[in-house]
Amino acid sequence: MLTFINISNHPSSKWSAEQVEAAKEMGGVIVDLPFPNVPAGASPSDVGRLADEVMARVPDYAIAMVQGEFSLTYAITRRLRWRGTRVVVAASERCVREQVKDGKTEKVAVYEFRGFRDVE
């Protein structure tokens, strides 16, 4: 049985029902794997080590959603794809709404899940 690994800082407990259902259809069980912090001064070797640490926690039979700091996302995705793991990202629609409160205009961005997109 496949496992859907959520490698991001967006816990599946806060996902919409639609996103949870789509992930379960793809991978059965959802496992959250928090995306590591990447210090601004991290070297390419440091990023590679972080990617290796994440890889050690991803089972062979998994589908992985990888979303976070770009250089680490790239490093993890490259390693997963090399291993033959299917990698996806959440495709969302950004809807901006303006609200006037106490004479002040606030912009609120709401992200609406539209599906998962494969990474090639």
Buried (B, 14 or more C-beta within 10 A) or exposed (E): EEBBBBBBEBEBEEBEEEBBEBBEEBBEEBBBBEBBEBEEEBEEEBBBEBBEEBBEEBEEEBBBBBBBBEBBBEBBBEBBBEEEBBBBBBEBEEEEEEEEEEEEEEEEEEEEBEEBEEBE
